[in-house]
Amino acid sequence: MDKNFLSVQIGQRLRFYRQQRKLSLDEVAEITGVSKPMLGQIERGTSNPTVAVLWKIAAGLQVPIASFLMQNPSIKYLPMKDQPFLKEDNDLFETYNTFASPGIPLENYHIRMMPGCTHHSEAKGIGVIKIVTVYTGSLSIEIGDEEYTLEKGDAISFSTDVDQMYRNLKEEPCEFNMVIHYSNPQFI
């Protein structure tokens, strides 16, 4: 997906959600923790937000992050080549959105972590649940003060009211599925 097109699309969606809720940029800054100048740049399509910033915006507005990325949210068939994806952590962390639809408080991701990858996810607040199932490799997850190691076939679910740290400590890629459920979707 073209980076400039994506920046414009994210900006248009942010403006749509903000205006739909009759919120000012100041109000969106307050509920998301993203500065007003940054939000303005994103709305104008002059800044391409990081995944962390986009997560903050999506969580604050209580919409799936993929609603900012998908060209046509009503798609039912989604070939891998058309799945919205993001890379982070020096391209060691890849996330592919396999399902999100406006009005449905659920997102589904296929995530690939390369060997040595560590990925931090900030707390999203009360009312958001993540469900992780490992398909290949091994995944270490810190959820607040607790740590779990998931092997192939293992699953875990948890509230995202605390920070999470995901690590691939093995010498092989780790692939897992992540479902995010917004149990308090005021604005979806």
C-alpha positions as CSV (number, residue, x, y, z in Angstrom):
1,M,0.0,0.0,0.0
2,D,1.4,3.4,-1.0
3,K,2.7,5.3,2.1
4,N,1.3,8.7,0.9
5,F,-2.1,7.2,0.1
6,L,-2.1,5.5,3.5
7,S,-1.2,8.8,5.3
8,V,-4.1,10.6,3.6
9,Q,-6.5,7.7,4.3
10,I,-5.6,7.6,8.0
11,G,-6.1,11.3,8.2
12,Q,-9.5,11.1,6.5
13,R,-10.6,8.4,8.8
14,L,-9.4,10.3,11.9
15,R,-11.3,13.4,10.8
16,F,-14.4,11.3,10.1
17,Y,-14.4,9.6,13.6
18,R,-13.6,13.0,15.3
19,Q,-16.4,14.8,13.5
20,Q,-18.8,11.9,13.9
21,R,-18.4,12.2,17.6
22,K,-18.4,16.0,17.5
23,L,-15.0,16.2,19.2
24,S,-12.4,18.9,18.9
25,L,-8.8,18.1,18.3
26,D,-8.2,19.1,22.0
27,E,-10.8,16.6,23.1
28,V,-9.3,13.8,20.9
29,A,-5.8,14.7,22.3
30,E,-7.2,14.3,25.8
31,I,-8.8,10.9,25.2
32,T,-5.9,9.4,23.1
33,G,-2.8,10.9,24.8
34,V,-1.6,12.1,21.3
35,S,-0.8,15.8,21.1
36,K,-3.1,18.2,19.3
37,P,-0.4,19.2,16.8
38,M,0.3,15.6,15.9
39,L,-3.4,14.9,15.5
40,G,-3.7,17.9,13.2
41,Q,-0.7,16.7,11.0
42,I,-2.3,13.2,10.8
43,E,-5.7,14.6,9.8
44,R,-4.0,16.7,7.1
45,G,-2.1,13.6,5.8
46,T,1.2,15.3,6.4
47,S,2.4,12.9,9.0
48,N,2.4,9.1,8.9
49,P,1.8,7.9,12.5
50,T,3.7,5.1,14.0
51,V,1.8,2.0,15.0
52,A,2.1,3.0,18.7
53,V,0.5,6.4,17.9
54,L,-2.2,4.8,15.7
55,W,-3.0,2.3,18.5
56,K,-3.4,5.2,21.0
57,I,-5.8,6.9,18.6
58,A,-7.8,3.8,17.9
59,A,-8.0,2.9,21.6
60,G,-9.0,6.4,22.6
61,L,-11.7,6.5,19.9
62,Q,-12.6,2.9,20.6
63,V,-12.4,1.8,17.0
64,P,-10.4,-1.1,15.5
65,I,-7.0,0.1,14.3
66,A,-7.6,-1.6,11.0
67,S,-10.5,0.8,10.3
68,F,-7.8,3.3,9.6
69,L,-6.0,1.0,7.2
70,M,-8.6,-0.8,5.1
71,Q,-9.7,0.7,1.8
72,N,-13.0,-1.1,1.8
73,P,-14.2,-2.2,5.2
74,S,-16.9,-4.5,3.8
75,I,-14.4,-6.9,2.2
76,K,-15.3,-10.5,3.0
77,Y,-12.5,-12.3,1.0
78,L,-9.0,-10.9,1.8
79,P,-6.1,-12.5,0.0
80,M,-2.8,-12.2,1.9
81,K,-1.4,-9.8,-0.6
82,D,-4.3,-7.4,0.1
83,Q,-4.2,-7.6,3.9
84,P,-3.2,-4.3,5.5
85,F,0.1,-4.9,7.2
86,L,2.6,-3.0,9.3
87,K,6.2,-3.7,10.1
88,E,7.9,-2.4,13.3
89,D,11.0,-3.1,15.4
90,N,13.5,-3.0,12.5
91,D,11.2,-5.2,10.4
92,L,11.3,-8.0,13.0
93,F,7.6,-7.6,13.8
94,E,5.0,-8.0,11.1
95,T,1.3,-7.7,11.7
96,Y,-1.3,-8.5,9.1
97,N,-5.0,-7.5,9.6
98,T,-7.2,-10.4,8.6
99,F,-10.5,-9.0,9.8
100,A,-11.9,-5.7,11.0
101,S,-15.2,-4.1,10.1
102,P,-16.7,-0.8,11.3
103,G,-19.5,-1.5,13.7
104,I,-18.0,-4.8,14.9
105,P,-16.0,-4.6,18.1
106,L,-13.5,-7.2,16.9
107,E,-10.2,-7.3,15.1
108,N,-8.1,-10.3,14.0
109,Y,-4.4,-10.2,13.2
110,H,-1.8,-12.7,12.0
111,I,1.5,-11.7,13.5
112,R,5.0,-12.8,12.7
113,M,8.0,-12.1,15.0
114,M,11.5,-12.8,13.8
115,P,14.2,-14.3,16.1
116,G,15.3,-11.8,18.7
117,C,12.3,-9.5,18.3
118,T,10.9,-7.7,21.3
119,H,7.7,-5.7,20.9
120,H,6.1,-3.4,23.5
121,S,2.3,-2.8,23.5
122,E,1.0,-0.1,25.8
123,A,-2.0,-0.5,28.0
124,K,-5.3,0.1,26.1
125,G,-7.5,0.6,29.1
126,I,-10.4,-1.3,30.6
127,G,-12.8,-3.0,28.2
128,V,-10.3,-4.4,25.6
129,I,-9.5,-8.1,25.6
130,K,-6.7,-9.8,23.6
131,I,-6.7,-13.5,22.7
132,V,-3.4,-14.9,21.5
133,T,-2.8,-18.4,19.9
134,V,0.7,-19.5,18.9
135,Y,0.9,-21.4,15.6
136,T,4.7,-21.8,15.2
137,G,7.7,-21.1,17.4
138,S,7.6,-19.9,21.0
139,L,6.3,-16.6,22.3
140,S,7.1,-15.0,25.7
141,I,4.6,-12.5,26.9
142,E,4.8,-10.2,29.9
143,I,1.4,-9.0,30.9
144,G,2.0,-6.4,33.6
145,D,4.1,-8.2,36.3
146,E,3.3,-11.7,35.0
147,E,5.2,-13.6,32.3
148,Y,4.0,-16.5,30.2
149,T,5.7,-18.7,27.6
150,L,3.4,-20.0,24.8
151,E,4.4,-22.8,22.6
152,K,2.8,-24.1,19.4
153,G,-1.0,-24.5,20.0
154,D,-1.0,-22.6,23.3
155,A,-3.5,-19.8,23.8
156,I,-3.9,-17.0,26.4
157,S,-6.5,-14.2,26.9
158,F,-6.1,-11.1,29.0
159,S,-7.3,-7.6,29.6
160,T,-5.1,-4.9,28.0
161,D,-5.4,-2.6,31.0
162,V,-1.6,-3.1,31.6
163,D,1.4,-2.9,29.3
164,Q,2.5,-6.0,27.5
165,M,5.9,-7.1,26.2
166,Y,6.1,-9.8,23.4
167,R,9.4,-11.6,22.8
168,N,10.6,-14.2,20.4
169,L,13.6,-15.7,22.3
170,K,14.1,-18.6,19.9
171,E,16.1,-18.9,16.7
172,E,13.1,-19.4,14.5
173,P,10.2,-17.1,13.6
174,C,7.1,-17.2,15.8
175,E,3.7,-16.8,14.2
176,F,0.5,-16.3,16.2
177,N,-3.0,-15.1,15.9
178,M,-4.3,-12.2,17.9
179,V,-7.9,-11.3,18.3
180,I,-8.8,-8.0,19.9
181,H,-12.3,-7.6,21.4
182,Y,-13.6,-4.2,22.4
183,S,-16.1,-5.1,25.1
184,N,-17.2,-1.5,25.7
185,P,-17.4,-0.2,22.1
186,Q,-19.2,3.1,22.7
187,F,-18.4,4.5,19.3
188,I,-18.2,1.4,17.0
